[in-house]
């Protein structure tokens, strides 16, 4: 799901990216009616690559969140990187939130998550 969203988002096909979105991501991308990201392509396509990924474990009634951080070789939505958070189960996976910003900020997200939730292999070493 994150890969499909990333390809469309970085490629400037934000209406297609919107089809992979739900929750807060869908609401943000739909804001603005005819000028929303869901209604029009917002920028020219950029190259992109997966920079990092991490998981916030499920707790209570909250599902696990799979975070994917992508870097780009140009501007998408005002930044040179973007983050897609994916939640769901079975066939109902969606990008439920996203953020765009400078790599200096987005690259810190997984470091924070991983310090709060170290992987079992890191905790045992």
One Martini backbone bead per residue (centre of mass of N, CA, C, O) as a GRO file, in nm:
protein
  125
    1UNK     BB    1   0.059   0.062  -0.023
    2UNK     BB    2   0.295   0.258   0.008
    3UNK     BB    3   0.413   0.219  -0.277
    4UNK     BB    4   0.166   0.319  -0.436
    5UNK     BB    5   0.147   0.594  -0.309
    6UNK     BB    6   0.437   0.692  -0.370
    7UNK     BB    7   0.425   0.676  -0.678
    8UNK     BB    8   0.192   0.879  -0.709
    9UNK     BB    9   0.290   1.117  -0.537
   10UNK     BB   10   0.573   1.161  -0.670
   11UNK     BB   11   0.434   1.164  -0.967
   12UNK     BB   12   0.168   1.369  -0.925
   13UNK     BB   13  -0.077   1.153  -0.877
   14UNK     BB   14  -0.295   1.241  -0.644
   15UNK     BB   15  -0.560   1.098  -0.720
   16UNK     BB   16  -0.439   0.816  -0.692
   17UNK     BB   17  -0.331   0.841  -0.403
   18UNK     BB   18  -0.619   0.882  -0.280
   19UNK     BB   19  -0.712   0.577  -0.322
   20UNK     BB   20  -0.504   0.488  -0.070
   21UNK     BB   21  -0.670   0.656   0.124
   22UNK     BB   22  -0.743   0.738   0.471
   23UNK     BB   23  -0.871   0.923   0.688
   24UNK     BB   24  -0.667   1.183   0.735
   25UNK     BB   25  -0.551   1.170   0.450
   26UNK     BB   26  -0.818   1.200   0.295
   27UNK     BB   27  -0.906   1.465   0.422
   28UNK     BB   28  -0.660   1.636   0.334
   29UNK     BB   29  -0.677   1.566   0.021
   30UNK     BB   30  -0.991   1.680   0.000
   31UNK     BB   31  -0.932   1.953   0.066
   32UNK     BB   32  -1.084   2.207  -0.154
   33UNK     BB   33  -1.210   2.038  -0.362
   34UNK     BB   34  -1.120   2.119  -0.684
   35UNK     BB   35  -0.816   2.184  -0.539
   36UNK     BB   36  -0.748   1.917  -0.455
   37UNK     BB   37  -0.550   1.636  -0.452
   38UNK     BB   38  -0.795   1.453  -0.557
   39UNK     BB   39  -0.856   1.650  -0.824
   40UNK     BB   40  -0.538   1.712  -0.871
   41UNK     BB   41  -0.246   1.761  -0.999
   42UNK     BB   42   0.031   1.917  -0.815
   43UNK     BB   43   0.294   1.792  -0.963
   44UNK     BB   44   0.575   1.697  -1.073
   45UNK     BB   45   0.756   1.440  -1.124
   46UNK     BB   46   0.953   1.231  -0.901
   47UNK     BB   47   1.198   1.094  -0.764
   48UNK     BB   48   1.222   0.793  -0.550
   49UNK     BB   49   1.283   0.659  -0.206
   50UNK     BB   50   1.343   0.442   0.039
   51UNK     BB   51   1.474   0.526   0.359
   52UNK     BB   52   1.251   0.426   0.580
   53UNK     BB   53   1.134   0.195   0.843
   54UNK     BB   54   0.856   0.143   1.079
   55UNK     BB   55   0.707   0.036   1.404
   56UNK     BB   56   0.405   0.069   1.576
   57UNK     BB   57   0.264  -0.089   1.804
   58UNK     BB   58   0.009  -0.227   1.928
   59UNK     BB   59  -0.254  -0.071   2.141
   60UNK     BB   60  -0.517  -0.164   2.247
   61UNK     BB   61  -0.728  -0.014   1.998
   62UNK     BB   62  -0.458   0.025   1.847
   63UNK     BB   63  -0.298  -0.006   1.574
   64UNK     BB   64  -0.060  -0.067   1.387
   65UNK     BB   65   0.220   0.131   1.256
   66UNK     BB   66   0.339   0.188   0.928
   67UNK     BB   67   0.643   0.347   0.846
   68UNK     BB   68   0.722   0.554   0.555
   69UNK     BB   69   1.024   0.688   0.416
   70UNK     BB   70   1.063   0.936   0.164
   71UNK     BB   71   1.268   1.036  -0.097
   72UNK     BB   72   1.358   1.310  -0.313
   73UNK     BB   73   1.470   1.491  -0.621
   74UNK     BB   74   1.234   1.687  -0.522
   75UNK     BB   75   0.939   1.854  -0.512
   76UNK     BB   76   0.673   1.761  -0.272
   77UNK     BB   77   0.460   1.957  -0.118
   78UNK     BB   78   0.733   2.130  -0.007
   79UNK     BB   79   0.931   1.874  -0.017
   80UNK     BB   80   1.201   1.610   0.001
   81UNK     BB   81   0.982   1.452   0.176
   82UNK     BB   82   0.790   1.158   0.289
   83UNK     BB   83   0.511   1.026   0.484
   84UNK     BB   84   0.369   0.692   0.540
   85UNK     BB   85   0.087   0.569   0.706
   86UNK     BB   86   0.001   0.230   0.789
   87UNK     BB   87  -0.318   0.065   0.816
   88UNK     BB   88  -0.460  -0.256   0.910
   89UNK     BB   89  -0.627  -0.542   0.746
   90UNK     BB   90  -0.586  -0.753   0.524
   91UNK     BB   91  -0.767  -0.569   0.268
   92UNK     BB   92  -0.764  -0.274   0.457
   93UNK     BB   93  -0.535  -0.104   0.360
   94UNK     BB   94  -0.401   0.227   0.458
   95UNK     BB   95  -0.338   0.558   0.422
   96UNK     BB   96  -0.381   0.756   0.724
   97UNK     BB   97  -0.108   0.920   0.690
   98UNK     BB   98   0.072   1.230   0.613
   99UNK     BB   99   0.395   1.384   0.527
  100UNK     BB  100   0.574   1.688   0.461
  101UNK     BB  101   0.936   1.748   0.423
  102UNK     BB  102   1.226   1.769   0.547
  103UNK     BB  103   1.466   1.539   0.600
  104UNK     BB  104   1.555   1.646   0.883
  105UNK     BB  105   1.268   1.559   0.998
  106UNK     BB  106   1.172   1.277   0.883
  107UNK     BB  107   1.429   1.109   0.980
  108UNK     BB  108   1.335   1.115   1.298
  109UNK     BB  109   1.088   0.932   1.334
  110UNK     BB  110   1.215   0.643   1.363
  111UNK     BB  111   1.402   0.711   1.597
  112UNK     BB  112   1.174   0.758   1.797
  113UNK     BB  113   1.029   0.490   1.772
  114UNK     BB  114   1.283   0.303   1.830
  115UNK     BB  115   1.328   0.417   2.121
  116UNK     BB  116   1.039   0.323   2.227
  117UNK     BB  117   1.052   0.049   2.015
  118UNK     BB  118   1.242  -0.188   2.031
  119UNK     BB  119   1.365  -0.440   1.894
  120UNK     BB  120   1.413  -0.760   1.989
  121UNK     BB  121   1.711  -0.775   1.885
  122UNK     BB  122   1.810  -0.511   2.024
  123UNK     BB  123   1.727  -0.589   2.322
  124UNK     BB  124   1.918  -0.865   2.325
  125UNK     BB  125   2.217  -0.724   2.265
   0.00000   0.00000   0.00000
